[in-house]
Amino acid sequence: MKIVITGGAGFVGSNLAISFKKKYPDYSIVVFDNLKRRGSELNLAEFKTLGIDFIHGDIRNPEDLEQLSAFDCMIEASAEPSVMSGLDGSPVYVINNNLTGSINCFNACIKYKANLVFLSTSRVYPISLIEDANFIEEATRFSFTDNQPYEGITSKGISEKLSLDAARSFYGTTKLSAELLIKEYCEFYNMKAAVTRFGVIAGPRQMGKTDQGVVTLWMAKHFWNKQLSYIGYGGMGKQVRDMLHIEDLISLIDIQVHQIDKFHNKVYNAGGGVKGSASLLEMTNICSEITGNKIPIASVKENRPADLRIYISDNSKIEAEIGWSPKRNAKDIFADIYQWIKDNEAALKPLLS
């Protein structure tokens, strides 16, 4: 099998490429990336050692994708992943990358009659509906209740039943638009596709920033004794996200690549779930326990645009229909990130400290 991974030098893409090549050494793995994300270039040496082909290109340019030769499956992992993208007055970049670029990828799949594994996002769900959800405030976190004004929200989190009829951010809208176009490609061009709405993905190789990759950022700031801030919702650090370990994502993508008929014409949520969730305050406690460092945490009461008090993926559908579920919890994720930083401290310090 020949697999092309777009955004393949990024966090998710590089982990997928390396894992697949090690598990399936006879497969041809091609990484396609523009190396825009700082730190992505650090993966190129390992690609070369493992025999993973690298193509420098940008999905926004159709002619760049012409560098590809026939392949069997594309894993589309090249999105601009920041929910803040486009909120600075111009949505041009995020639309060009996440929608126009994705369309170019779909066309490449059609050209070579290849399957598509598309990494979508939990951010397709509307902000206002999630923010209007009933919740309780506990000692270290906010939690959803089961009594809700909208179908699709329970104490288990957000399910695929939640309405999509409201604003969600330019990032979320470009990903949802791509999902809708995939349905058309499947219907009229006979493309086979797997679409998954992932929550927060975390683990080694992620170059964390304030607006994306907060799990790595939190550990890195503790590792190097730098300051952090609780931003929004009263500045208490009680807002919650579920986290999916990159290895749990890889286990799902492996099933999708090899059994795509199970996913065709369906959409699934996939995240860490309640067991894989943590508030910022709980993340601080975990990082302090692992590193032995206690760092100053500032408090900013005002909310950021497009932020959410709680997001947890309800995995009930994919667990019931596919049999997949995450195996690792939040502490596992932070422990693995800590070990990665420790093992690569000299190379990562300029990027993460």
C-alpha positions as CSV (number, residue, x, y, z in Angstrom):
1,M,0.0,0.0,0.0
2,K,1.1,3.6,-0.7
3,I,-0.1,6.2,1.7
4,V,0.2,10.0,1.4
5,I,0.0,12.0,4.5
6,T,-0.6,15.7,4.0
7,G,0.7,17.9,6.8
8,G,2.9,14.9,7.4
9,A,5.7,16.8,9.1
10,G,3.4,18.2,11.7
11,F,2.4,16.8,15.1
12,V,-0.3,14.3,14.0
13,G,1.2,13.7,10.5
14,S,4.7,12.8,11.7
15,N,3.5,10.5,14.4
16,L,1.2,8.7,11.8
17,A,4.0,8.5,9.2
18,I,6.6,7.0,11.6
19,S,4.2,4.7,13.3
20,F,2.8,3.3,10.0
21,K,6.3,2.8,8.5
22,K,7.5,0.9,11.6
23,K,4.4,-1.3,11.7
24,Y,4.1,-1.8,7.9
25,P,7.7,-1.6,6.6
26,D,6.7,-2.7,3.2
27,Y,4.3,0.2,2.8
28,S,5.4,3.3,0.8
29,I,4.7,6.3,3.1
30,V,4.9,9.7,1.5
31,V,4.9,12.9,3.7
32,F,3.7,16.1,2.0
33,D,4.2,19.3,3.9
34,N,5.1,23.0,3.5
35,L,7.1,23.1,6.8
36,K,5.3,26.2,7.8
37,R,4.9,25.1,11.4
38,R,8.1,25.9,13.4
39,G,9.7,22.6,14.6
40,S,8.2,20.5,11.8
41,E,11.6,20.4,10.1
42,L,13.0,18.4,13.1
43,N,11.2,15.4,11.8
44,L,12.9,15.2,8.4
45,A,16.0,13.4,9.6
46,E,14.0,10.6,11.1
47,F,11.9,10.3,7.9
48,K,15.1,9.8,5.9
49,T,16.4,7.2,8.4
50,L,13.1,5.2,8.2
51,G,12.8,5.5,4.4
52,I,9.8,7.8,4.5
53,D,9.6,9.9,1.3
54,F,9.2,13.6,1.8
55,I,7.7,16.1,-0.7
56,H,8.0,19.8,0.1
57,G,4.7,21.3,-1.1
58,D,1.6,23.3,-0.2
59,I,-1.9,21.9,-0.5
60,R,-3.1,25.4,-1.5
61,N,-1.2,25.0,-4.8
62,P,-2.7,22.4,-7.1
63,E,0.6,22.2,-9.0
64,D,2.4,21.2,-5.9
65,L,0.2,18.2,-5.5
66,E,1.1,17.2,-9.1
67,Q,4.4,16.0,-7.6
68,L,2.5,13.0,-6.2
69,S,2.3,9.8,-8.2
70,A,-0.4,7.1,-7.9
71,F,-1.3,6.2,-4.3
72,D,-3.9,4.1,-2.5
73,C,-4.9,6.3,0.4
74,M,-4.5,9.9,1.6
75,I,-4.6,10.9,5.2
76,E,-5.5,14.6,5.2
77,A,-4.0,16.1,8.3
78,S,-2.8,19.4,7.0
79,A,-5.2,21.9,8.5
80,E,-4.5,25.2,10.2
81,P,-5.5,24.0,13.6
82,S,-6.0,27.2,15.6
83,V,-9.6,28.1,16.5
84,M,-8.3,31.7,16.7
85,S,-7.3,31.7,13.0
86,G,-9.4,34.2,11.1
87,L,-10.6,36.1,14.1
88,D,-8.0,38.8,13.6
89,G,-10.0,40.6,10.9
90,S,-9.2,38.3,7.9
91,P,-10.3,34.7,7.3
92,V,-8.4,34.4,4.0
93,Y,-5.6,32.2,5.3
94,V,-7.7,29.7,7.1
95,I,-10.2,29.4,4.3
96,N,-7.5,29.0,1.7
97,N,-5.7,26.3,3.7
98,N,-8.6,24.4,5.3
99,L,-11.1,24.5,2.5
100,T,-9.4,25.3,-0.8
101,G,-6.4,23.2,0.1
102,S,-8.6,20.3,1.2
103,I,-10.5,20.5,-2.1
104,N,-7.2,20.2,-3.9
105,C,-6.4,17.1,-1.8
106,F,-9.8,15.6,-2.7
107,N,-9.1,16.1,-6.4
108,A,-5.8,14.3,-6.0
109,C,-7.7,11.3,-4.5
110,I,-10.1,11.3,-7.4
111,K,-7.3,11.5,-9.9
112,Y,-5.7,8.3,-8.5
113,K,-8.9,6.6,-7.4
114,A,-7.6,6.7,-3.8
115,N,-9.4,6.5,-0.5
116,L,-9.5,9.5,1.9
117,V,-9.1,9.6,5.7
118,F,-10.1,13.1,6.7
119,L,-9.2,14.5,10.1
120,S,-12.0,16.9,11.0
121,T,-12.6,18.6,14.4
122,S,-14.9,18.9,17.3
123,R,-15.0,22.6,16.5
124,V,-17.7,22.0,13.9
125,Y,-20.2,22.1,16.8
126,P,-21.6,25.6,17.5
127,I,-20.2,27.7,20.3
128,S,-23.5,29.2,21.5
129,L,-25.1,25.8,21.9
130,I,-22.2,24.4,24.0
131,E,-21.9,27.6,26.0
132,D,-25.7,27.5,26.8
133,A,-25.4,24.0,28.1
134,N,-26.3,23.4,31.7
135,F,-23.3,22.7,33.9
136,I,-22.2,22.5,37.6
137,E,-19.1,24.0,39.2
138,E,-17.1,21.5,41.1
139,A,-14.0,22.0,43.2
140,T,-11.5,21.8,40.3
141,R,-13.7,21.8,37.2
142,F,-16.9,22.6,35.4
143,S,-19.0,19.6,34.3
144,F,-22.0,19.1,32.0
145,T,-25.2,17.8,33.6
146,D,-27.6,15.3,32.0
147,N,-30.5,17.8,32.0
148,Q,-29.9,19.9,28.9
149,P,-31.8,22.3,26.6
150,Y,-30.4,20.6,23.4
151,E,-30.2,17.0,22.2
152,G,-26.6,15.9,21.8
153,I,-25.2,17.1,25.2
154,T,-25.1,15.0,28.3
155,S,-22.7,14.4,31.2
156,K,-20.8,12.2,28.7
157,G,-20.1,15.2,26.5
158,I,-21.0,16.2,23.0
159,S,-22.4,13.6,20.6
160,E,-23.0,13.7,16.8
161,K,-26.6,14.5,17.5
162,L,-25.9,18.2,18.5
163,S,-27.3,20.6,16.0
164,L,-24.9,22.4,13.6
165,D,-27.1,25.4,13.1
166,A,-25.1,28.3,14.6
167,A,-21.7,29.9,14.4
168,R,-18.6,28.0,15.4
169,S,-15.5,29.9,14.2
170,F,-13.9,30.2,10.8
171,Y,-11.7,27.2,11.6
172,G,-14.7,25.0,12.5
173,T,-16.7,26.3,9.5
174,T,-13.9,25.5,7.0
175,K,-13.7,21.9,8.4
176,L,-17.5,21.5,8.3
177,S,-17.6,22.8,4.7
178,A,-14.9,20.3,3.8
179,E,-17.0,17.5,5.4
180,L,-20.0,18.5,3.3
181,L,-17.9,18.5,0.1
182,I,-16.6,15.0,0.9
183,K,-20.2,13.8,0.8
184,E,-20.5,15.2,-2.7
185,Y,-17.2,13.6,-3.8
186,C,-18.3,10.3,-2.4
187,E,-21.7,10.5,-4.0
188,F,-20.8,11.7,-7.5
189,Y,-17.1,10.6,-7.9
190,N,-17.3,7.3,-6.0
191,M,-14.6,8.3,-3.5
192,K,-14.5,6.3,-0.3
193,A,-13.8,8.4,2.8
194,A,-13.6,8.2,6.6
195,V,-14.4,11.4,8.5
196,T,-13.7,11.9,12.2
197,R,-14.3,14.8,14.4
198,F,-11.4,14.7,16.8
199,G,-11.2,16.6,20.1
200,V,-7.9,17.9,21.5
201,I,-5.1,15.6,20.3
202,A,-2.0,15.5,22.4
203,G,1.3,13.7,22.9
204,P,5.0,13.8,21.9
205,R,6.1,15.8,18.9
206,Q,3.5,18.6,19.4
207,M,4.9,22.1,19.2
208,G,2.5,23.7,21.7
209,K,1.4,27.3,21.5
210,T,-1.2,29.4,23.4
211,D,-3.9,29.0,20.8
212,Q,-3.2,25.4,19.9
213,G,-1.4,22.5,21.5
214,V,-2.2,23.7,25.1
215,V,-1.3,20.3,26.6
216,T,2.3,20.4,25.4
217,L,2.5,24.1,26.3
218,W,1.4,23.4,29.9
219,M,4.0,20.7,30.4
220,A,6.7,22.8,28.7
221,K,6.1,25.8,30.9
222,H,6.3,23.6,34.0
223,F,9.4,21.8,32.7
224,W,11.3,25.1,32.3
225,N,9.7,27.0,35.2
226,K,7.9,29.6,33.1
227,Q,4.7,31.5,33.9
228,L,1.2,30.5,32.6
229,S,-2.3,32.1,32.8
230,Y,-5.8,30.9,33.4
231,I,-7.7,32.9,30.8
232,G,-11.5,33.3,30.9
233,Y,-14.4,32.0,33.0
234,G,-13.3,33.9,36.0
235,G,-9.6,33.1,35.7
236,M,-10.0,30.0,38.0
237,G,-8.7,27.4,35.5
238,K,-11.8,25.3,35.8
239,Q,-12.6,25.1,32.0
240,V,-12.3,21.5,30.7
241,R,-11.1,19.7,27.6
242,D,-10.8,16.0,26.9
243,M,-7.5,14.9,25.5
244,L,-6.8,12.1,23.0
245,H,-3.3,10.5,23.1
246,I,-1.7,10.5,19.7
247,E,-1.3,6.7,19.9
248,D,-5.0,6.3,20.4
249,L,-5.6,8.4,17.3
250,I,-3.2,6.2,15.4
251,S,-5.0,3.1,16.4
252,L,-8.2,4.5,14.9
253,I,-6.6,5.8,11.7
254,D,-5.1,2.3,11.3
255,I,-8.6,0.8,11.3
256,Q,-9.8,3.5,8.9
257,V,-7.0,3.0,6.4
258,H,-7.6,-0.8,6.2
259,Q,-11.3,-1.1,6.8
260,I,-12.7,2.1,5.2
261,D,-16.0,0.6,4.3
262,K,-16.9,0.6,8.0
263,F,-16.7,4.4,8.0
264,H,-18.0,5.3,4.5
265,N,-20.8,7.8,4.5
266,K,-20.6,8.2,8.3
267,V,-19.2,10.7,10.7
268,Y,-17.9,9.9,14.2
269,N,-16.7,11.9,17.2
270,A,-13.4,10.6,18.7
271,G,-11.8,12.1,21.8
272,G,-10.5,11.3,25.2
273,G,-14.0,11.3,26.7
274,V,-14.7,12.0,30.4
275,K,-11.9,9.7,31.6
276,G,-9.4,11.6,29.4
277,S,-10.5,15.0,30.4
278,A,-8.9,17.6,32.7
279,S,-9.4,21.2,33.6
280,L,-6.5,23.7,33.4
281,L,-6.3,23.6,37.2
282,E,-6.1,19.8,37.1
283,M,-3.5,20.0,34.3
284,T,-1.4,22.2,36.6
285,N,-1.6,19.7,39.4
286,I,-0.6,16.8,37.1
287,C,2.3,18.8,35.6
288,S,3.5,19.8,39.1
289,E,3.4,16.2,40.3
290,I,5.4,14.9,37.3
291,T,8.0,17.7,37.1
292,G,8.2,18.6,40.8
293,N,8.0,22.2,39.8
294,K,5.3,24.8,40.9
295,I,5.1,27.8,38.6
296,P,3.2,31.1,38.9
297,I,-0.2,31.1,37.3
298,A,-1.8,34.5,36.4
299,S,-5.5,35.0,36.4
300,V,-7.4,36.7,33.5
301,K,-11.1,36.8,34.1
302,E,-12.2,37.9,30.6
303,N,-13.1,35.2,28.0
304,R,-11.3,34.9,24.7
305,P,-13.3,34.9,21.5
306,A,-14.6,31.5,20.4
307,D,-13.6,29.8,23.7
308,L,-15.6,27.1,25.4
309,R,-16.2,26.4,29.1
310,I,-16.3,22.6,28.5
311,Y,-15.7,20.4,25.6
312,I,-15.7,16.6,26.0
313,S,-16.2,14.1,23.1
314,D,-19.0,11.6,23.6
315,N,-17.5,8.5,22.0
316,S,-20.6,6.3,22.4
317,K,-21.4,6.0,18.7
318,I,-17.9,5.0,17.6
319,E,-17.4,2.6,20.6
320,A,-20.7,0.9,19.7
321,E,-20.3,0.7,15.9
322,I,-16.6,0.3,15.5
323,G,-15.4,-1.0,18.8
324,W,-12.7,1.6,19.2
325,S,-12.1,3.5,22.4
326,P,-9.1,5.4,23.9
327,K,-6.8,3.5,26.2
328,R,-4.8,6.3,27.8
329,N,-5.8,9.0,30.3
330,A,-4.7,12.6,30.9
331,K,-1.9,11.5,33.3
332,D,-0.5,9.1,30.6
333,I,-0.4,11.9,28.1
334,F,1.4,14.4,30.3
335,A,3.9,11.7,31.4
336,D,4.7,10.9,27.7
337,I,5.1,14.5,26.8
338,Y,7.4,15.1,29.8
339,Q,9.6,12.2,28.7
340,W,9.8,13.5,25.1
341,I,10.8,17.0,26.3
342,K,13.4,15.5,28.7
343,D,14.9,13.3,26.0
344,N,15.1,16.2,23.5
345,E,15.6,19.1,25.8
346,A,18.4,20.8,23.8
347,A,16.4,20.8,20.5
348,L,13.1,21.7,22.0
349,K,14.1,24.5,24.4
350,P,14.3,27.2,21.8
351,L,10.8,26.2,20.5
352,L,8.9,25.5,23.7
353,S,10.5,27.2,26.6
